[in-house]
């Protein structure tokens, strides 16, 4: 064995003595990362959890990555916004939600859009 090289067993023991614990999370099918504007989906990744000084660090490796726009999804529009647009534009909730979806959640634009549509 070459000088300075360690076996994985020795490395694991050294890490444990330093308070560092690494474990593979088994059977992970999908990891989803949601931001304010999009959703990143990673199918079939390898996920490792490292615990160090009271902190958990998740490492996601590999997998098929896809990204989708979260703006305009029904769940992305808060119910209070739908209610406000419905009241301000004097329309039902379904019409208010559709206007918000078309304006990507912009309250003012949705109200103006509905007001202009009523005027014609």
C-alpha positions in Angstrom: 0.0 0.0 0.0 1.3 3.5 -0.9 2.3 5.8 1.9 -0.5 8.3 2.7 -3.3 6.3 1.1 -6.2 5.3 3.4 -8.8 2.7 3.0 -12.4 3.7 2.9 -12.8 2.1 6.3 -10.0 4.2 7.8 -11.4 7.3 6.2 -14.9 6.6 7.6 -13.4 6.1 11.1 -11.5 9.4 10.9 -14.6 11.3 9.7 -16.6 9.8 12.7 -13.9 10.9 15.1 -14.2 14.4 13.7 -17.9 14.4 14.2 -18.7 14.0 10.5 -21.3 11.3 9.6 -22.1 10.5 6.0 -24.9 8.2 4.9 -26.6 7.3 1.6 -30.4 7.9 1.6 -31.8 4.7 0.0 -34.6 4.5 -2.6 -34.8 8.1 -3.6 -37.0 8.4 -6.7 -37.2 12.2 -7.1 -35.9 15.5 -5.7 -37.9 18.6 -6.3 -36.5 22.1 -5.7 -39.2 24.9 -5.8 -38.3 28.5 -6.2 -40.5 31.5 -6.5 -40.5 31.3 -10.3 -39.8 27.7 -11.2 -39.5 24.0 -10.2 -36.4 21.9 -10.7 -37.2 18.1 -10.8 -34.4 15.5 -10.5 -35.5 12.0 -11.3 -33.5 9.0 -10.0 -30.7 10.9 -8.2 -28.2 9.5 -5.6 -28.7 11.5 -2.4 -26.1 11.6 0.5 -26.8 13.1 3.9 -23.8 14.5 5.7 -24.2 15.5 9.4 -21.6 17.8 10.8 -21.8 19.9 14.0 -25.6 19.8 14.2 -26.1 20.6 10.5 -27.6 18.4 7.8 -26.1 18.7 4.3 -27.9 17.0 1.5 -25.9 16.3 -1.7 -27.9 15.4 -4.8 -25.8 13.6 -7.5 -26.9 12.6 -11.0 -30.4 11.9 -12.3 -32.4 13.3 -15.1 -33.0 17.0 -14.5 -36.0 18.9 -15.9 -37.2 22.4 -15.2 -40.7 23.9 -15.4 -42.1 27.3 -15.0 -44.1 27.6 -11.8 -45.7 31.0 -12.6 -49.3 30.6 -13.8 -49.9 27.3 -12.1 -53.1 27.3 -10.2 -51.3 26.5 -6.9 -48.9 29.5 -7.4 -51.7 32.1 -7.2 -52.7 32.8 -3.6 -56.4 32.5 -2.8 -56.3 36.1 -1.3 -55.2 37.5 -4.6 -58.0 35.7 -6.4 -60.5 37.1 -3.9 -59.1 40.6 -4.2 -59.3 40.6 -8.0 -62.8 39.2 -7.9 -64.0 41.9 -5.5 -62.2 44.8 -7.3 -63.4 43.7 -10.8 -66.8 42.5 -9.6 -66.4 39.1 -11.1 -66.7 35.5 -9.8 -63.6 33.7 -8.4 -63.2 31.5 -11.5 -63.0 34.5 -13.8 -60.6 36.3 -11.4 -58.3 33.2 -11.3 -58.2 33.0 -15.1 -57.3 36.7 -15.4 -54.5 36.2 -12.8 -53.2 33.2 -14.7 -53.2 35.2 -17.9 -51.3 38.1 -16.3 -48.9 35.7 -14.5 -50.2 36.7 -11.1 -50.1 40.5 -11.6 -53.0 41.9 -9.5 -53.2 45.3 -11.1 -52.9 44.0 -14.6 -55.7 41.4 -13.9 -58.1 44.0 -12.6 -57.3 46.4 -15.6 -57.8 43.5 -18.0 -61.2 42.6 -16.5 -62.3 46.2 -16.4 -61.4 46.7 -20.1 -63.2 43.5 -21.0 -66.4 44.7 -19.2 -66.2 48.0 -21.0 -66.4 46.5 -24.4 
